[in-house]
Amino acid sequence: MKEKISVIMSVYNDEKNIANAVESILSQTYENFEFLILDDFSTDGTLSILDSYRKQDSRIYLHKNKKNIGLTKSLNILIKKCKGQIIARQDSDDVSYKERFHLQRDYLLDNDLDACTTLAKVKNSNKVIPNISQYLNPKLVIKYKNPFIHGSLMMYTEVLKKIGMYDENFYYAQDFKLIKDLIANSYNIKIMKKVLYELNMVENISQIYKEEQSFYAQCVKKNLTPGINQ
């Protein structure tokens, strides 16, 4: 049997997008997966929507935070619950193409990688990202920015746990920190040059908390720990 994939998604107040995200996972052509979702104390209709999907599909495991703790800590909670050999990320306001898991898993294995991401089409546009940086050496690019699309990340569970999971000092830019740690520890990560993900860039976390994202990203670049080195 093919490897089980553990899909992890944390969501907070995203009732307008969550159904599309969930359905994109449930319609994957690669069927051996578990879908771990953590509601980060939503105050809108998100939890109700998720609960209805949980009742329809036994692959969904729904968890709830008793207070809002943010993406970084929420993802680490889910990682500890994963039973699959491979972990795949999904963001609540994005969509995975139906062949994403099948093609990405093959790419991971065929190229003897520890982790990989895919290209993404920006929602409601023809723009595909990353653009030029997909052709450059990640070891060079990571010094200046993160060229990897976090929501399309797929990697071995064992590797993610060995690296210490997400650094909880990073409330934002946790993906940038993770990727930089992977590269610094000589793990092999590449961008699959195929569009398998649709990325929302309107009123998402990166846009709403642009200044905070920038601050934490600068900490990653300068090898600083937020709250300790400042």
C-alpha positions as CSV (number, residue, x, y, z in Angstrom):
1,M,0.0,0.0,0.0
2,K,1.2,3.5,-0.8
3,E,2.3,5.7,2.1
4,K,-0.3,7.4,4.2
5,I,-0.3,11.2,4.0
6,S,-1.3,13.2,7.0
7,V,-2.8,16.5,5.8
8,I,-2.6,19.3,8.4
9,M,-4.6,22.5,8.3
10,S,-5.2,25.1,11.0
11,V,-8.1,27.5,10.5
12,Y,-9.4,30.7,12.2
13,N,-12.5,32.6,11.2
14,D,-12.5,31.6,7.5
15,E,-16.1,30.6,6.9
16,K,-16.1,32.0,3.3
17,N,-13.2,29.9,2.1
18,I,-13.0,26.8,4.2
19,A,-15.5,24.7,2.2
20,N,-13.4,25.0,-1.0
21,A,-10.2,24.1,0.9
22,V,-11.7,21.0,2.5
23,E,-13.4,19.8,-0.7
24,S,-10.1,20.2,-2.6
25,I,-8.5,17.7,-0.2
26,L,-11.5,15.3,-0.1
27,S,-11.4,15.1,-3.9
28,Q,-7.7,14.1,-4.2
29,T,-7.0,11.2,-6.6
30,Y,-4.6,9.9,-3.9
31,E,-6.9,8.5,-1.4
32,N,-4.7,7.1,1.4
33,F,-4.7,10.1,3.7
34,E,-5.9,11.4,7.0
35,F,-7.1,15.0,7.2
36,L,-6.3,16.7,10.6
37,I,-7.9,20.0,11.1
38,L,-7.6,22.3,14.0
39,D,-10.0,25.1,14.6
40,D,-8.1,27.9,16.4
41,F,-11.1,29.1,18.4
42,S,-13.1,30.6,15.5
43,T,-15.9,32.9,16.4
44,D,-17.7,32.7,13.0
45,G,-19.4,29.7,11.3
46,T,-16.1,28.0,10.5
47,L,-16.4,25.2,13.2
48,S,-20.0,24.4,12.1
49,I,-18.9,24.0,8.5
50,L,-16.0,21.8,9.5
51,D,-18.2,19.6,11.7
52,S,-20.6,18.9,8.9
53,Y,-17.7,17.7,6.7
54,R,-16.4,15.6,9.6
55,K,-19.7,13.8,9.8
56,Q,-19.5,13.0,6.0
57,D,-16.0,11.7,5.7
58,S,-14.2,9.5,8.2
59,R,-10.8,10.7,7.1
60,I,-11.4,14.0,8.8
61,Y,-10.2,14.4,12.4
62,L,-11.4,17.7,13.8
63,H,-9.8,19.3,16.8
64,K,-10.6,22.6,18.6
65,N,-8.4,25.0,20.6
66,K,-9.9,26.4,23.8
67,K,-8.4,29.8,22.9
68,N,-6.7,31.4,19.9
69,I,-3.0,30.4,19.9
70,G,-1.9,31.1,16.3
71,L,-0.8,29.1,13.3
72,T,2.7,28.0,14.6
73,K,1.5,26.3,17.8
74,S,-1.6,24.9,16.1
75,L,0.4,23.2,13.4
76,N,2.8,21.7,16.0
77,I,-0.3,20.3,17.9
78,L,-1.4,18.6,14.7
79,I,2.0,17.2,13.8
80,K,2.1,15.4,17.1
81,K,-1.1,13.7,16.2
82,C,-0.1,12.6,12.6
83,K,0.0,8.9,11.8
84,G,1.2,9.1,8.2
85,Q,4.8,8.8,7.0
86,I,4.3,12.0,5.0
87,I,2.9,15.3,6.0
88,A,1.2,17.7,3.6
89,R,0.2,21.2,4.4
90,Q,-3.0,23.0,3.3
91,D,-4.1,26.5,4.1
92,S,-7.8,27.2,4.8
93,D,-8.2,29.9,2.1
94,D,-6.3,28.0,-0.6
95,V,-7.2,25.1,-2.9
96,S,-5.2,22.0,-3.9
97,Y,-5.6,20.6,-7.4
98,K,-7.0,17.1,-7.3
99,E,-3.8,15.4,-8.5
100,R,-1.5,17.3,-6.1
101,F,-0.9,14.5,-3.6
102,H,-0.4,11.8,-6.2
103,L,2.1,13.8,-8.3
104,Q,3.8,15.5,-5.4
105,R,4.3,12.2,-3.5
106,D,5.8,10.7,-6.7
107,Y,8.1,13.7,-7.1
108,L,9.2,13.4,-3.4
109,L,10.1,9.7,-3.8
110,D,11.5,9.8,-7.3
111,N,14.0,12.6,-6.5
112,D,15.0,11.2,-3.1
113,L,13.9,14.4,-1.4
114,D,13.1,15.2,2.2
115,A,10.6,17.9,1.3
116,C,9.1,19.7,-1.6
117,T,6.6,22.3,-2.6
118,T,4.8,23.1,-5.9
119,L,4.1,26.1,-8.0
120,A,0.9,28.0,-7.3
121,K,-1.5,30.0,-9.3
122,V,-2.6,33.2,-7.7
123,K,-6.4,33.1,-7.2
124,N,-8.4,35.2,-9.8
125,S,-5.3,35.9,-11.9
126,N,-3.0,34.2,-14.4
127,K,0.1,34.8,-12.2
128,V,2.1,31.8,-11.2
129,I,4.6,31.9,-8.2
130,P,7.4,31.6,-7.4
131,N,8.6,33.1,-10.7
132,I,12.3,33.5,-11.3
133,S,13.3,32.2,-7.9
134,Q,12.0,28.7,-8.8
135,Y,15.1,28.4,-11.1
136,L,17.7,29.5,-8.6
137,N,19.6,27.6,-5.9
138,P,17.4,27.6,-2.8
139,K,20.5,27.9,-0.6
140,L,21.1,31.4,-2.1
141,V,17.5,32.5,-2.4
142,I,16.7,31.6,1.3
143,K,19.1,34.2,2.4
144,Y,16.8,36.9,1.1
145,K,13.3,35.4,0.9
146,N,11.3,32.2,1.1
147,P,10.6,30.9,-2.4
148,F,8.6,27.9,-1.2
149,I,4.8,28.0,-1.0
150,H,4.0,27.0,2.5
151,G,0.5,25.6,1.8
152,S,1.9,23.3,-0.8
153,L,4.6,21.8,1.5
154,M,5.0,18.0,1.6
155,M,7.7,16.3,3.6
156,Y,8.5,13.3,5.6
157,T,7.0,13.3,9.1
158,E,10.2,11.9,10.6
159,V,12.2,14.8,9.1
160,L,9.8,17.4,10.4
161,K,10.0,16.0,13.9
162,K,13.8,15.7,13.7
163,I,14.1,19.4,12.8
164,G,12.1,20.3,15.9
165,M,8.8,21.0,14.0
166,Y,7.9,24.7,13.7
167,D,9.8,27.1,15.9
168,E,7.2,28.5,18.3
169,N,9.2,31.7,18.8
170,F,8.0,32.6,15.3
171,Y,4.3,33.6,15.5
172,Y,4.6,34.7,11.8
173,A,7.1,33.6,9.1
174,Q,7.2,30.2,10.7
175,D,7.5,28.6,7.2
176,F,10.5,30.8,6.3
177,K,12.2,29.7,9.6
178,L,11.4,26.0,9.0
179,I,12.7,26.0,5.4
180,K,15.9,27.9,6.4
181,D,16.4,25.3,9.2
182,L,15.9,22.4,6.7
183,I,18.5,23.8,4.3
184,A,20.9,24.7,7.1
185,N,20.8,21.1,8.2
186,S,21.4,19.8,4.7
187,Y,18.0,18.4,4.1
188,N,17.1,18.1,0.4
189,I,14.1,20.3,-0.6
190,K,13.0,21.4,-4.0
191,I,10.2,23.1,-5.8
192,M,8.2,20.9,-8.1
193,K,7.8,22.9,-11.3
194,K,4.1,22.1,-11.8
195,V,1.1,24.2,-10.7
196,L,-0.8,22.1,-8.2
197,Y,-2.1,24.7,-5.8
198,E,-4.2,27.9,-5.9
199,L,-3.1,30.6,-3.6
200,N,-5.3,33.3,-2.1
201,M,-3.5,36.6,-1.7
202,V,-6.4,38.8,-0.8
203,E,-7.1,39.5,2.8
204,N,-4.9,36.6,3.9
205,I,-2.6,36.5,6.9
206,S,0.4,37.9,4.9
207,Q,-1.6,40.9,3.8
208,I,-3.5,41.7,7.0
209,Y,-0.4,41.3,9.2
210,K,2.2,42.6,6.7
211,E,4.3,44.5,9.2
212,E,4.4,41.6,11.6
213,Q,5.3,39.2,8.8
214,S,8.1,41.5,7.8
215,F,9.5,41.8,11.3
216,Y,9.6,38.0,11.8
217,A,11.0,37.5,8.3
218,Q,13.8,39.9,9.2
219,C,14.5,37.8,12.3
220,V,14.9,34.7,10.1
221,K,17.3,36.5,7.7
222,K,19.4,37.8,10.6
223,N,19.3,34.6,12.6
224,L,17.6,36.4,15.5
225,T,15.0,34.9,17.9
226,P,12.0,37.2,18.4
227,G,11.7,38.5,21.9
228,I,15.2,37.4,22.9
229,N,17.6,39.1,20.5
230,Q,15.6,42.4,20.2
